[in-house]
Amino acid sequence: MARPERSAYIHVPFCAHRCGYCNFTVAAGRDDLIEPYLVALERELAWLKTVRNVRTLFIGGGTPTQLPPAPWRRLLATVTRWFRLEQQAEFSIEANPADVDPQRLDLARQFGVTRISLGAQSFSNSNLRFLERDHAGKDVLRAVALARERFDSVSLDLIFGLPHESLEGWRHDLQSAIELAPQHISTYGLTFEKGTLFWNRLSRREFQPLGEEREREMFELAIEMLTSAGYEHYEVSNFARPGHRARHNEAYWTGGEYYAAGPGAARYLDRCREINHRSVTTYLKRVLRGESPVTERERLNDEQAARERLVFGLRRLEGVHRVEFEQQTGFSIDGLVGTALKKLLQWELLEFANEHLRLTHSGLMVSDAIWPELL
């Protein structure tokens, strides 16, 4: 197996507003922080001292495309100055359909962007209003058309499992996405994270979660419709046309190392995981004072690294090859997680197939409950 790819992630925290379900590091309505953010990012990246070659580069957020054209150009110039794209590299940006315009996309293409991930979430205007998105279904159509003219790969994110959402409503979202024919589609069940506006609304009983059984039906419908339409279901939440997997995320799932910069950004190098401070203002103060923004640091021992490698690898539907895993980590799967493995095999949540340990269909439906057993 080839060496895992080395990657880089840049976090841009700006959004027009914070959506009710969002628990990411975001500075909503704080365009006054764009200039100090760019200065801080330039300083943090300069601490690399030398240009780094990467096979995948991802600018996420937040909403990177919310930046006005001049700061957007400056951001792209800064990032590509310190991270040199290798041949056949994947360079992705996240984008909000409401912000997508020819000028921003032309600048992105000029700096080597090859892939755009659009936060569509839904094609239903009522669903988008509930999610507190600032775009309409028609904006997704426009954004996809503009992106397709400029980039090799277009990806759509969709959210299912909204309170009161019907199976037919979700079917319509899936069919609308299929008709647009993006190269990649990600589907995520709506979650209620502590600290979000939705968590508070849920606590006040303003709405009720949809329920596990209906969410399972929606997930199974997504698998059925997308695979029938020619998409490969290659990871728990991700579907791709041949040759269009999200290589940046695959680098995470295969144990690759990655640089990262920006507030809340997490990096993993030489078995050391570091996370920058999640507060945007604290990140800015630290970096602009010449101090490290790192607020969490953990060095993994051999066993911890192997367990994480196993769990991340099992997110991919092809699973983890028994012999390759032992060659790469020094641990056999049975020796590492034997007791838990036996139980998960008996429950038919995991299975061995052609020397690959992988999720079964039942395991796929409850995968988040499996990972703690293996960690």
Buried (B, 14 or more C-beta within 10 A) or exposed (E): EEEBBBBBBBBBBBBBEBBBBBBBBBBBEBEEBBEBBBBBBBBBBEEEEEEEEBBBBBBBBBBBBBBEEEBBBBBBEBBBEBBEBBEEBBBBBBBBBBBBEEEBBEBBBEBBBBBBBBBBBBBBEEBBEBBBBBBBBEBBBBBBEBBBEBBBBBBBBBBBBBBEBEEEBBBBBBEBBBEBEBBBBBBBBBBBEEEBBBBEBBEEEEBEBBEEEBBBBBBEBBBEBBEEBEBBBBBBBBBBBEEBBBBBBBBBBBBBBBBBBBBBBBBBEEBEBBBBBBBBEBBBBBBEEEEEBBBEEEEBEEEBBBBBBBBBBBBBBBBBBBEEBBEBBEBBBEEBBEEBBEEBBEBEBBBEEEEBBBBBEEBBBEBEEBBEBBE
